[in-house]
């Protein structure tokens, strides 16, 4: 797609009391859309949404807001293929709480999860891991490596008590 950096871009702009939509239809039919809310929190737009390739730069725009949604997103709550925030949801995400295919954080749920505190996924590492393959201090998984492991081959009584206490707290019946 051509870079229109040095040209005027003819956006279709719509403004309301909620915010501003900017849209551009590339000659090949691809759509670029961006929404920025009028409301702000901590100096960030309450919601920032991006889609497609910016006609000004020829690249994907990073969504930045309290709630950020886009291919790349950075915010308190971030949703995107690559997301970073307090709560991050995406294929590759970094956050205090992360949900995705590959996640890094304090509490993560992912296929590949690297958690400092709590991790759930296929391949995880963290203080507490629930995984197919887990490496950590407290591990519940098909295969586990760690201090206290409850797996197909290892049944540490301390790990069993630890993970059963989670189930009891959640009201699950054994």
C-alpha positions in Angstrom: 0.0 0.0 0.0 1.3 3.4 -0.8 2.5 5.6 2.0 0.5 8.9 2.0 2.7 10.6 4.6 3.4 13.6 2.5 -0.1 13.8 1.1 -3.4 14.9 2.5 -5.4 11.9 3.5 -9.1 12.1 2.8 -10.6 10.4 5.9 -14.3 10.0 6.3 -14.6 11.5 9.8 -17.6 11.3 12.0 -17.8 13.1 15.3 -20.3 12.6 18.1 -20.5 13.3 21.8 -19.0 9.8 22.4 -15.9 10.3 20.2 -14.5 10.5 16.7 -14.4 7.8 14.0 -11.8 8.2 11.2 -12.1 5.8 8.2 -10.2 5.4 5.0 -10.9 3.0 2.2 -7.7 2.0 0.4 -7.8 1.7 -3.4 -7.4 -2.1 -3.0 -10.5 -2.3 -0.8 -8.9 -2.6 2.6 -10.4 -0.5 5.3 -8.6 1.6 7.9 -10.8 2.6 10.9 -10.0 4.3 14.2 -12.2 5.4 17.0 -11.0 7.7 19.8 -13.5 8.4 22.6 -14.0 11.9 23.9 -14.0 10.7 27.5 -10.6 10.3 29.1 -9.2 8.5 32.2 -5.8 9.3 33.6 -5.1 11.4 30.4 -5.8 8.5 28.1 -8.9 8.1 25.9 -11.4 5.9 27.6 -11.6 3.7 24.4 -9.2 3.7 21.5 -9.9 1.2 18.6 -7.8 0.7 15.5 -8.3 -1.5 12.5 -6.2 -1.9 9.4 -3.2 -0.2 7.9 -2.9 3.6 8.4 -2.8 5.4 5.0 -0.4 8.0 6.6 2.3 5.6 7.6 1.6 2.4 5.7 1.7 0.5 9.0 -0.7 -0.8 11.7 -1.5 1.8 14.3 -1.1 0.9 17.9 -4.2 1.5 20.0 -3.4 3.4 23.1 -6.1 4.1 25.7 -7.6 3.0 29.0 -9.3 0.3 27.0 -7.3 -0.3 23.9 -8.4 -2.6 21.0 -6.4 -3.2 17.9 -3.8 -5.5 16.2 -1.3 -3.9 18.6 -2.8 -2.5 21.9 -1.4 -0.8 24.9 -3.7 0.2 27.8 -5.0 -0.6 31.2 -7.2 -3.2 29.5 -5.6 -4.2 26.2 -7.0 -6.5 23.5 -5.1 -7.4 20.4 -2.8 -9.7 18.6 0.0 -8.1 20.6 -1.3 -6.6 23.9 0.3 -5.0 26.9 -1.6 -3.7 30.0 -2.8 -4.5 33.4 -5.3 -6.9 31.8 -4.0 -8.1 28.5 -5.8 -10.4 26.0 -4.2 -11.5 22.8 -2.0 -14.0 21.0 1.1 -12.4 22.5 0.3 -10.5 25.7 2.2 -9.0 28.7 0.3 -7.9 31.7 -0.5 -8.4 35.4 -3.3 -10.7 34.2 -2.8 -12.2 30.7 -5.1 -14.3 28.6 -3.7 -15.6 25.3 -1.6 -18.0 23.3 1.6 -16.7 24.7 1.4 -14.7 27.9 3.7 -13.2 30.4 2.5 -11.8 33.7 1.5 -12.3 37.4 -1.6 -14.3 36.6 -1.8 -15.8 33.1 -4.0 -18.2 31.1 -2.5 -19.2 27.8 -1.0 -21.9 25.7 2.4 -20.7 26.6 2.3 -18.9 29.9 5.2 -17.4 31.8 3.8 -16.3 35.1 5.4 -14.8 38.1 2.4 -15.7 40.2 -0.3 -17.8 38.6 -0.3 -19.5 35.2 -2.8 -21.8 33.4 -2.0 -23.2 30.0 -0.5 -25.9 27.9 3.1 -24.9 28.7 3.5 -22.8 31.8 6.0 -21.5 34.3 5.2 -19.6 37.4 4.7 -19.8 41.2 1.4 -21.7 40.7 0.9 -23.6 37.5 -2.0 -25.5 36.1 -0.9 -27.0 32.8 -0.2 -29.8 30.5 3.5 -29.2 31.1 4.2 -27.0 34.1 7.3 -25.8 35.8 7.0 -23.9 39.1 6.6 -24.1 42.8 3.1 -25.5 42.9 2.3 -27.5 39.8 -0.8 -29.4 38.7 -0.4 -30.9 35.3 0.0 -33.9 33.0 3.7 -33.5 33.4 5.2 -31.3 36.1 8.5 -30.1 37.4 8.8 -28.2 40.6 8.8 -28.2 44.4 5.2 -29.5 44.9 3.9 -31.5 41.9 0.6 -33.3 41.3 0.9 -35.0 37.9 0.4 -38.3 36.2 3.5 -39.7 37.8 4.1 -37.6 40.9 1.5 -37.1 43.6 3.0 -34.9 46.3 0.5 -34.8 49.3 1.2 -31.1 49.9 0.3 -30.3 46.2 -2.8 -32.4 46.3 -4.0 -30.5 49.5 -3.0 -27.2 47.9 -5.0 -27.7 44.7 -7.9 -29.3 46.4 -8.2 -26.2 48.6 -8.7 -24.2 45.4 -11.5 -26.5 44.4 -13.1 -26.4 47.8 -13.0 -22.5 47.8 -14.6 -22.5 44.3 -17.3 -24.9 45.5 -16.3 -27.7 43.2 -17.3 -31.1 44.4 -14.9 -34.1 44.3 
